[in-house]
């Protein structure tokens, strides 16, 4: 359905009129958005430390910012606050976000590539490097950390950056909270949380039900989610954390991308093929993980984890029937059953060295994935004959060591090494005339070192430089087909990269913080699309690429009432070698890497007046630069600048806490492209961004 976006103002008028009553409810209500300095992070050294002291580009988004950023459905709501990260909402719940860090992962037409995802210490990325962020429970999150640069490479395969999500601890007093979010395009999210501390057991359970009609026709979606974390203090030195989550997305329609002509004529339209083939996806996923943290003595700790999960998927694609019926075609309906599991062990010890000390960390991890993938004909939305039947598996084993050396008050250093091996296997059970045996095996291995040095000029200024090497294997999906139409693409090589980074961190007074980073990344054997037709996408290696850019983050508290935050990213991502693209066309050296934004700016001006305790308001500006849509750079998106308004109220009434949040996004109703489908063979590259949107969030919590 088409969104009635122009009716947000009456909500603003009504809520503004209610402000005096809401304020009077609690004269001493807490401020909604506290200062975010200092951030505590764990991604850089795998031990808790202040982000200012971490020798890397790392920022965190806290619980207050996550709650204020929107209905807590998509990571794109809050990750826009972190430089170097492009988390673009496709407005398509059948395809997940378009997430990239410093250009890593920009090529992905669906799902997440090139970025490692970790939730409560449990990997959310598969052993082959692919991942999904839709399963992350944002209402439960206490903070989201993003690690960029060379230190991220120590997390293994496809770690162009690391996104970690941490569930909040339950409060000392048990609490029950209900939330309701509503908004444009019939958006609705209902949530119920129970959290608290009972003896040695800390718990948080979150149940969420989400529905939307979608931005365009045939883009509705619904999902249900349960996230539970139980943390048991087994003794003074031992803590056990059980994480369980269930994700259900019974329906999510896929409106497909739009061509340039369709986008110019009517960006809210849907390609007719979406209705013809009933494109969309249904997903179910269950996961259980256990993490043990044990302190051996005052200087030594050990952590271990084990997890397992199961994911099923049914995906209907828009492929012409004639193409589906080719002997080598895989059909237009994909059914997937996947089992995955893993375990790991990590030990750390602090050792005195000279006038300083070394935090030494060693670890090993092993992750496996087994999947049964079938393809069927898509007969205008109904499932037809079998066209694909195979079992795939991925095995990933890594060993890493890291040393963080505090040499003196003026100097510190970091060094790390990771040895990694990833193995793939495919057993084909669909062997017919014209479709021979596609079975095969392949393995990839790499050793990547990382080194860094930090100069502590004074207590408020740090300078650092880092360098490292990493690699990214193709995923099971990307090795599935070969140009010879028989067997997996065993000749496809992993992309190998060299990362250089220099950064500055400064405290500009008691209430200001500046982070600045410059980086350059050289990659060889970049993985790109070679050809796409009949439901089969072939990948190849493109030679060398270069990514370089600047990232800046500045936060400041200007007196008791005013606060600002700025996050700026620039990125030049280009092919440095020419290569043959899809269709045999020559991609000349110097072309832009598609899907990579050349710049992104987020600014926020927040107001929390003392005379209205519990009230806050903020104006946000987001500027999104250009993206090329394919390797040939035949088209690109136009830059867009958006304005968002946020209002919030919080009241305490005895044991009750009430909260109301109103957002109006894209105040000027700007028409723009929100994301792109890279190298789409039908030239349906463009996914339109939403016009003016409103959302209203209400929550009520009671402490017992």
Buried (B, 14 or more C-beta within 10 A) or exposed (E): BEBEBEEBEEBBEEBEEEEEEBBEBBEEBEBBBBBBBBBEBBBBBBEEBEBBBBBBBBBBBBBBBBBBBBBBBBBBBBBBBBBBBBBBBBBBBBBBBBBBBBBBBBBBBBBBBBBBBBBBBBBBBBBBBBBBBBBBBBBBBBBBBBBBBBBBBBBBBBBBBBBBBBBBBBBEEBBBBEBBBBBBBBBBBBBBBBBBBEEEEBBBBBBBBBBBBBBBBBBBBBBBBBBBBBBBBEEEEEBBBBBBBBBBBEBBBBBBBBBBEBBEEEBBBBBEBBBBBBBBBBBBBBBBBBBBBBBEEEEBBBBBBBBBBBBBBBBBBBBBBEBBBBEBBBBBBBBBBBBBBBBBBBBBBBEEEEEBBBBBBBBBBBBBBBBBBBBBBBBEBEBBEBBBBBBBBBBBBBBBBBBBBBBEEEEBBBBBBBBBBBBBBBBBBBEEEEBBBBBBEBEBEBEBBBBBBBEBEEEBBBBBBBBBBBBBBBBBBBBBBBEEBBBBBEEBBBBBBBBBBBBBBBBEEEBBBBBBBBBBBBBBBBBBBBBBBBBBBBBBBBBBBBBBBBBBBBBBBEEEBEBBBBBBBBBBBBBBBBBEBBEEEEBEBEBBBBBBBBBBBBBBBBBBEEEBBBBBBBBBBBBBBBBBBBBBBEBBBEBBEBBBBBBBBBBBEEEEBBBBBBBBBBBEEBBBBBBBBBBBBBBBBBBBBBBBBBBBBBBBBBBE
